[in-house]
Amino acid sequence: MTRHLTTIAFVLALALGAALWRGLLPLGEGILVNILGLVLALVVLVLGADYMVHGAVRLARRLGVSPFFIGVTVVAFGTSAPELAASVGAALKGAGGLAVGNVLGSNIANICLILGATALISPVPIERSIWRVDAPLMFVITILASLAMLDRFFPWIEIPEGGSAMIGRIDAGLLLAGLVAFVWFNARSGRIDPAEIEHEIEIELAESASPEGAGEGTAIKAVGLFLAGLVGLVLGADLLVDNASAIALQIGVSEAVIGLTVVAFGTSIPELVFSARAAMKGHAEIAVGNIIGSNVFNLLSVLGIAALVRPIPVPEDAVSRDIWVVWGVSLVAMIVMKTHSRVTRPEGILLLVAYALYTVWVYAG
């Protein structure tokens, strides 16, 4: 029943989004119409990512691909697909500030909002290997990836008068090379646990990824689900960029601010839902892996692919404020994970308060 309701919701949201995108709805113009478009875009993005994941998993199982491979590729990509679609869409439309804001804002939300909310539901146990290897590695990658946005701190890089720092195609290539190295390191060091991946698949994909449901449906149906999700991502990303940019223009804030808050929160919904479901099912520790993996994926893959499509100008606020906030919360995450080898409920509350204060700071600035 839940799956049928989700299908109906996706079809309706897709139809309404397409009608709004093509200007077929007689709603006129104004900020309320743009807000409606933004909400529809987020719904289509999230449901589209869900359908892509389900379709890919079903097809992989029909082809006899191992659950381990499915988890490492599909689950990791699925929860970050909305960020990727939104950022690439923003890059294609020349809204670079929205793309950068989306990535940085999503990483801040992953640590403060998602880890905080997960800890509030259930204290999150942290394995020794996570606070000794994974969390520090995420912090180092965060710093190294951010260097692509800090051109003004390197005197040998010329920035045109009145221009801004750029994430160019060479930067994009280095970021994507870093992603390959990260995956290779985890695979070679055995840090990707097939048993844990099985838990992730069960939580992320529910009945469709279970052994009982693995054989249901044909390869054609699996491809259909995947393509439907892909259409949703493409349409949702385009609708999101158009309406987010229009809202930013009408209320007098920058595209980067909208990307840091509204878009970042909306595209982080899959991670939030996944982590909450993991905590409720007694697997809160899996949420940490999802957060770390998502943050690395956002910086290396989402930002890398978006800049490869079109070089991205970096907003001034990102250089003077948001990059340092990402560094700070990543450092705090390391410290919190190490203390008592768990993230407690009081620490979860502090992370949520920090996210609220950051949001106020962004809009007040």
Buried (B, 14 or more C-beta within 10 A) or exposed (E): EEEEEBBEEBEEBBEBBBEBBEEEBEEEEEEEBBBBBBBBBBBBBBBBBBBBBBBBBBBBBBEEBEBBEBBBBBBBBBBBBBBBBBBBBBBBBBBBBBBBBBBBBBBBBBBBBBBBBBBBBBBBBBBEEBBEBBBBBBBEBBBBBBEBBBBBEEEEEEEEEEEBBBBBBEBBEBBBEBBEEBBEEBEEEEBBBEEBBBBBBBBBBBEBBEEEBBEEBEEEBBBBBBEBBBBBBBBBBBBBBBBBBBBBBEEEBBBBBBBBBBBBBBBBBBBBBBBBBBBEEEBBBBBBBBBBBBBBBBBBBBBBBBBBBBBBBBBBBBBEBBBEBBBBBBBBBBEBBBEEEBBBBEBBBBBBEBBEEBBEEBEEE
